[in-house]
Amino acid sequence: MYPHQDKEPRTHISLFLEAVDVAAGAQPPTLAFKLYVKHWKDSNKDSICESKEPKTFNVRWGFSAFFPRAQLTTDSGFIRRRDGALLLAAEIELPAGLAAAAGAAAGGSCRSSSSSAYPASITDGAARQDVSGDLLALLEKPGSTSDLTIVAIAGSDSGADTGGSGNGEAPAATWLKRKLVTDKGRKGGCVGSPDTRRRFDVHRAILAARCPYFATHFASGMGDSAARELDMPDTDPGALAALLRFIYGGELVVASRAQARAGLALADRLLLPKAVALLRAQLLASLCPSAIAADLMWAAGCGDQAGLLVELLDFAAEAADEVPQSDLQQLAAAHPGLTAQLFAASVRAAKRSKS
């Protein structure tokens, strides 16, 4: 626990990085690193220590006085109340170009007999990045290569503001609204304002290869499966833009927490489990009292996110003193059922703190 802090009083915990399974004579890498302790109540309060610039790895990489022991309490927010968990994380960054150069050098110096050299799996990380970059460039400027236009039409339950159908409407009302939007679109009516309607010129082959939802739709033989233009009602345009970049180039960037919520709901609809997992992890890693009420209302409208809702309720229960009262009042008015679930989560949190 105190590998480089052997003097009393031991007021801090230490944290150091160690290289394992290193080949004899291997040169240590040049890296930048960041070590941090997660604040369970507010990610803006994470405790972070980081190297100022890339350095050559050595056994003393880390901090002898990394984190004060006095702050290892549930009240501080660094110890999770329900299970006593302390989350330590390390982020390692390799300078651009170094990984490709190191891989090429290693490949050139490796010798083996012909009997053990095959079968061989040869990968080129730089080439893979080039392909992703090329596909993203094709998405941004498709020109005449596009053979499909997707029209995203934001609706009241698209997730753009609160996510899902968390607006209190009954399922039948939500279904009717979606049907009216779709029917108007097929009749050529003007659906949605410029802010809620956006066109994306895309490529069927790429979508079919990388997204099960589109692959199934194109092969279904349905009326619009071969159409040049595909309407997607109740679809947040910003969320679709982010997910198209993920489909094309593996890049997932969201501009706001609201867009992350909308993106998760849409990724689930498009059968993109990796994107769902990434967005779910991002939402949970960046929880804060000021946004938890909106998170709860959104999650309550997502039928397939029961596990996420439980995590959000537990956080809200632990951070109840910091959640704005106006948010709690709006939550109670809009979702009485959520208020009951929040009370149950508070009871669970109280029992955990006593144990």
C-alpha positions as CSV (number, residue, x, y, z in Angstrom):
1,M,0.0,0.0,0.0
2,Y,2.9,2.4,0.7
3,P,5.7,1.1,-1.6
4,H,7.5,4.5,-1.7
5,Q,6.1,6.1,1.4
6,D,7.8,4.4,4.3
7,K,7.9,7.4,6.7
8,E,5.4,8.2,9.4
9,P,2.8,9.5,9.4
10,R,1.4,7.7,6.4
11,T,-1.3,10.2,5.5
12,H,-1.7,9.3,1.9
13,I,-2.0,6.2,-0.2
14,S,0.5,5.6,-3.0
15,L,0.0,4.5,-6.6
16,F,2.6,3.4,-9.0
17,L,2.6,1.8,-12.4
18,E,4.5,-1.4,-13.1
19,A,5.5,-3.0,-16.4
20,V,4.8,-6.8,-16.5
21,D,5.8,-9.5,-19.0
22,V,8.7,-7.4,-20.4
23,A,11.1,-9.2,-22.7
24,A,14.7,-9.2,-21.7
25,G,16.5,-6.2,-23.2
26,A,13.3,-4.5,-24.2
27,Q,13.5,-0.7,-24.3
28,P,11.0,1.1,-22.0
29,P,8.3,3.0,-23.9
30,T,7.9,6.8,-23.9
31,L,4.4,7.5,-22.6
32,A,2.2,10.1,-20.9
33,F,-0.1,8.9,-18.1
34,K,-2.9,10.1,-15.9
35,L,-4.0,8.5,-12.6
36,Y,-7.3,9.4,-11.0
37,V,-9.7,8.5,-8.2
38,K,-13.4,8.6,-9.2
39,H,-15.8,10.8,-7.3
40,W,-19.0,8.8,-7.3
41,K,-21.3,11.8,-6.7
42,D,-19.8,14.3,-9.2
43,S,-17.4,13.4,-11.9
44,N,-16.2,17.0,-12.0
45,K,-14.6,16.4,-8.6
46,D,-12.5,13.4,-9.7
47,S,-9.0,13.6,-8.1
48,I,-6.5,13.6,-11.0
49,C,-2.7,13.4,-11.0
50,E,-0.9,13.3,-14.4
51,S,2.5,13.5,-16.0
52,K,3.2,16.9,-17.6
53,E,4.7,15.4,-20.8
54,P,5.6,12.0,-22.3
55,K,8.5,10.4,-20.5
56,T,10.4,7.1,-20.7
57,F,8.9,4.5,-18.4
58,N,10.6,3.7,-15.1
59,V,9.7,1.9,-11.9
60,R,9.0,5.1,-10.0
61,W,6.2,6.2,-12.3
62,G,3.5,7.3,-10.0
63,F,2.9,9.3,-6.8
64,S,4.0,8.5,-3.3
65,A,1.4,10.9,-1.8
66,F,-1.3,10.1,-4.3
67,F,-4.5,10.5,-2.3
68,P,-5.3,11.6,1.3
69,R,-6.4,8.7,3.5
70,A,-8.7,11.1,5.3
71,Q,-10.9,11.5,2.2
72,L,-11.5,7.7,1.9
73,T,-15.1,8.1,3.3
74,T,-18.6,7.7,1.9
75,D,-19.3,11.3,2.8
76,S,-16.5,12.6,0.7
77,G,-17.9,10.9,-2.4
78,F,-14.8,8.9,-3.2
79,I,-16.1,5.7,-1.5
80,R,-19.3,4.3,-3.0
81,R,-21.9,4.0,-0.3
82,R,-23.6,0.9,-1.4
83,D,-20.6,-1.4,-1.6
84,G,-17.6,0.5,-0.3
85,A,-15.9,0.6,-3.7
86,L,-12.9,2.8,-4.5
87,L,-12.3,3.2,-8.2
88,L,-8.7,4.0,-9.3
89,A,-8.0,4.4,-13.0
90,A,-5.0,4.9,-15.2
91,E,-4.9,6.4,-18.7
92,I,-1.9,5.7,-20.8
93,E,-1.2,7.7,-24.0
94,L,1.4,6.7,-26.6
95,P,2.7,9.6,-28.7
96,A,1.3,9.6,-32.2
97,G,3.3,7.5,-34.7
98,L,5.3,5.7,-32.1
99,A,3.1,2.6,-32.0
100,A,3.3,2.1,-35.7
101,A,7.1,2.6,-35.8
102,A,7.6,0.2,-32.9
103,G,5.4,-2.4,-34.6
104,A,7.4,-2.1,-37.8
105,A,10.7,-2.3,-36.0
106,A,9.6,-5.4,-34.1
107,G,8.3,-7.1,-37.3
108,G,11.7,-6.4,-39.1
109,S,13.8,-8.0,-36.3
110,C,11.7,-11.1,-35.7
111,R,13.0,-14.3,-37.1
112,S,11.5,-17.8,-36.8
113,S,11.6,-21.1,-38.6
114,S,9.2,-21.7,-41.5
115,S,7.5,-24.4,-39.5
116,S,6.5,-22.0,-36.7
117,A,6.0,-18.9,-38.7
118,Y,2.6,-19.9,-40.2
119,P,-0.3,-19.6,-40.1
120,A,0.3,-15.9,-39.5
121,S,-2.1,-13.0,-38.7
122,I,-0.6,-9.8,-40.1
123,T,-2.2,-6.6,-39.1
124,D,-1.4,-3.0,-39.9
125,G,-2.8,-0.6,-37.3
126,A,-1.8,2.4,-39.4
127,A,-3.6,1.0,-42.4
128,R,-6.7,0.4,-40.3
129,Q,-6.7,4.0,-39.2
130,D,-6.3,5.1,-42.8
131,V,-9.4,3.0,-43.8
132,S,-11.5,4.6,-41.0
133,G,-10.3,8.0,-42.0
134,D,-11.2,7.4,-45.6
135,L,-14.7,6.1,-44.8
136,L,-15.3,9.2,-42.6
137,A,-14.2,11.4,-45.4
138,L,-16.7,9.5,-47.6
139,L,-19.4,10.2,-45.1
140,E,-18.6,13.9,-44.9
141,K,-18.4,14.4,-48.7
142,P,-20.2,11.5,-50.4
143,G,-20.7,13.2,-53.7
144,S,-22.0,10.9,-56.4
145,T,-21.0,7.8,-54.4
146,S,-24.1,7.9,-52.1
147,D,-26.9,5.6,-53.0
148,L,-29.2,6.3,-50.1
149,T,-30.5,9.4,-48.3
150,I,-31.7,9.0,-44.7
151,V,-34.1,11.6,-43.4
152,A,-34.0,11.9,-39.7
153,I,-37.1,13.5,-38.2
154,A,-37.0,14.4,-34.6
155,G,-40.2,13.7,-32.7
156,S,-41.4,14.2,-29.1
157,D,-40.1,10.7,-28.2
158,S,-36.9,10.8,-30.2
159,G,-34.8,11.5,-27.1
160,A,-33.6,14.9,-28.2
161,D,-34.6,16.6,-25.0
162,T,-35.6,14.1,-22.4
163,G,-34.8,10.9,-24.2
164,G,-37.2,8.0,-25.0
165,S,-40.9,8.6,-24.4
166,G,-40.4,10.1,-21.0
167,N,-43.0,12.8,-21.6
168,G,-45.8,11.0,-19.8
169,E,-47.7,10.0,-22.9
170,A,-49.5,6.7,-23.1
171,P,-48.0,4.1,-25.5
172,A,-51.0,4.4,-27.7
173,A,-50.6,8.2,-28.0
174,T,-46.9,7.8,-28.7
175,W,-47.6,5.2,-31.4
176,L,-50.3,7.4,-33.0
177,K,-48.0,10.4,-33.1
178,R,-45.2,8.3,-34.7
179,K,-47.7,7.0,-37.3
180,L,-49.0,10.5,-38.2
181,V,-45.4,11.7,-38.7
182,T,-44.6,8.8,-40.9
183,D,-47.8,9.1,-43.0
184,K,-47.2,12.8,-43.6
185,G,-43.7,12.1,-44.7
186,R,-44.8,9.5,-47.2
187,K,-47.4,11.9,-48.7
188,G,-44.7,14.5,-49.3
189,G,-46.0,16.9,-46.6
190,C,-43.6,19.2,-44.8
191,V,-42.7,17.4,-41.6
192,G,-40.6,19.0,-38.9
193,S,-38.7,22.3,-38.9
194,P,-35.1,22.6,-40.2
195,D,-33.9,22.1,-36.6
196,T,-35.7,18.8,-36.3
197,R,-35.3,17.4,-39.8
198,R,-31.9,16.5,-41.4
199,R,-30.8,14.6,-44.5
200,F,-27.8,12.2,-44.5
201,D,-26.3,11.0,-47.8
202,V,-24.9,7.5,-47.0
203,H,-23.9,4.2,-48.6
204,R,-26.0,1.0,-48.4
205,A,-23.0,-1.3,-48.5
206,I,-21.3,0.3,-45.5
207,L,-24.5,0.4,-43.5
208,A,-25.3,-3.2,-44.3
209,A,-21.8,-4.4,-43.4
210,R,-21.6,-2.6,-40.1
211,C,-25.1,-2.2,-38.8
212,P,-27.5,-5.2,-38.3
213,Y,-30.5,-3.0,-38.3
214,F,-29.9,-1.6,-41.8
215,A,-28.7,-5.0,-43.1
216,T,-32.0,-6.6,-42.0
217,H,-34.0,-3.7,-43.4
218,F,-32.4,-3.8,-46.8
219,A,-32.8,-7.5,-47.1
220,S,-36.4,-7.5,-45.8
221,G,-38.1,-6.7,-49.1
222,M,-40.4,-4.1,-47.4
223,G,-41.8,-1.2,-49.4
224,D,-39.0,1.2,-48.6
225,S,-36.1,-1.3,-48.3
226,A,-34.9,-0.5,-51.8
227,A,-36.0,3.1,-51.9
228,R,-33.5,5.9,-52.7
229,E,-34.8,7.8,-49.6
230,L,-35.5,6.4,-46.2
231,D,-37.5,8.3,-43.5
232,M,-36.6,7.7,-39.9
233,P,-39.3,9.4,-37.7
234,D,-38.7,10.0,-34.0
235,T,-34.9,10.1,-34.6
236,D,-32.7,12.8,-33.1
237,P,-30.6,14.1,-36.0
238,G,-27.6,14.9,-33.8
239,A,-27.6,11.4,-32.3
240,L,-27.9,9.8,-35.8
241,A,-25.0,11.9,-37.0
242,A,-22.8,10.7,-34.1
243,L,-23.8,7.0,-34.7
244,L,-23.1,7.3,-38.4
245,R,-19.6,8.4,-37.7
246,F,-19.3,5.4,-35.3
247,I,-20.6,3.0,-38.0
248,Y,-18.2,4.4,-40.7
249,G,-15.1,5.1,-38.7
250,G,-15.5,3.7,-35.1
251,E,-15.5,7.3,-33.8
252,L,-18.1,8.1,-31.2
253,V,-18.3,11.8,-30.2
254,V,-21.3,13.3,-28.5
255,A,-21.7,17.1,-27.9
256,S,-23.8,17.0,-24.7
257,R,-25.2,14.7,-22.1
258,A,-28.7,15.0,-23.7
259,Q,-27.1,13.8,-27.0
260,A,-25.4,10.9,-25.2
261,R,-28.8,9.8,-23.8
262,A,-30.5,10.2,-27.3
263,G,-27.5,8.3,-28.8
264,L,-27.8,5.4,-26.4
265,A,-31.5,5.0,-27.2
266,L,-30.9,5.2,-30.9
267,A,-27.9,2.8,-30.8
268,D,-30.2,0.2,-29.0
269,R,-32.8,0.7,-31.7
270,L,-30.1,0.2,-34.5
271,L,-28.7,-2.9,-32.8
272,L,-25.3,-1.5,-32.0
273,P,-24.4,-3.1,-28.7
274,K,-20.9,-1.7,-28.6
275,A,-22.1,1.9,-29.0
276,V,-24.7,1.2,-26.3
277,A,-22.1,0.0,-23.9
278,L,-19.8,2.9,-24.6
279,L,-22.5,5.5,-24.2
280,R,-23.8,3.8,-21.0
281,A,-20.4,3.8,-19.5
282,Q,-19.9,7.5,-20.4
283,L,-23.2,8.4,-18.8
284,L,-22.5,6.5,-15.6
285,A,-18.9,7.9,-15.4
286,S,-20.1,11.5,-15.6
287,L,-23.1,11.5,-13.3
288,C,-23.7,14.7,-11.4
289,P,-26.5,15.9,-9.1
290,S,-27.6,18.7,-11.4
291,A,-28.4,16.3,-14.2
292,I,-29.6,13.2,-12.4
293,A,-33.3,14.2,-12.5
294,A,-33.2,14.5,-16.3
295,D,-31.3,11.2,-16.5
296,L,-34.0,9.5,-14.5
297,M,-36.9,10.8,-16.6
298,W,-35.1,9.7,-19.7
299,A,-34.2,6.2,-18.4
300,A,-37.8,5.7,-17.2
301,G,-38.9,6.1,-20.8
302,C,-36.4,3.5,-22.2
303,G,-38.0,0.1,-21.7
304,D,-34.7,-1.8,-22.3
305,Q,-32.6,0.2,-19.7
306,A,-33.9,-1.2,-16.4
307,G,-30.3,-1.9,-15.2
308,L,-29.2,1.6,-16.0
309,L,-32.3,3.0,-14.2
310,V,-31.3,1.2,-11.0
311,E,-27.8,2.6,-11.2
312,L,-29.2,6.1,-11.7
313,L,-31.6,5.7,-8.8
314,D,-28.8,4.5,-6.5
315,F,-26.7,7.6,-7.4
316,A,-29.7,9.9,-6.9
317,A,-30.3,8.4,-3.4
318,E,-26.7,8.9,-2.4
319,A,-26.6,12.4,-3.8
320,A,-30.1,13.5,-2.6
321,D,-28.8,16.4,-0.5
322,E,-27.1,17.9,-3.6
323,V,-29.9,17.4,-6.1
324,P,-31.8,20.7,-6.7
325,Q,-35.1,20.7,-4.9
326,S,-36.8,22.1,-8.0
327,D,-35.6,19.1,-10.0
328,L,-37.0,16.7,-7.4
329,Q,-40.3,18.5,-7.5
330,Q,-40.5,18.3,-11.3
331,L,-39.6,14.6,-11.1
332,A,-42.4,14.0,-8.6
333,A,-44.9,15.8,-10.7
334,A,-44.0,14.2,-14.0
335,H,-43.2,10.6,-12.7
336,P,-44.8,9.7,-9.4
337,G,-43.7,6.1,-9.9
338,L,-40.1,7.2,-10.1
339,T,-40.5,9.1,-6.8
340,A,-41.5,5.8,-5.2
341,Q,-38.5,4.0,-6.7
342,L,-36.2,6.8,-5.5
343,F,-37.6,6.4,-2.0
344,A,-36.9,2.6,-2.1
345,A,-33.3,3.4,-3.3
346,S,-32.9,5.8,-0.4
347,V,-33.9,3.0,2.0
348,R,-31.4,0.7,0.4
349,A,-28.7,3.3,0.7
350,A,-29.5,3.9,4.4
351,K,-29.3,0.1,5.1
352,R,-25.9,-0.1,3.4
353,S,-24.5,2.8,5.4
354,K,-25.5,1.1,8.6
355,S,-23.9,-2.2,7.6
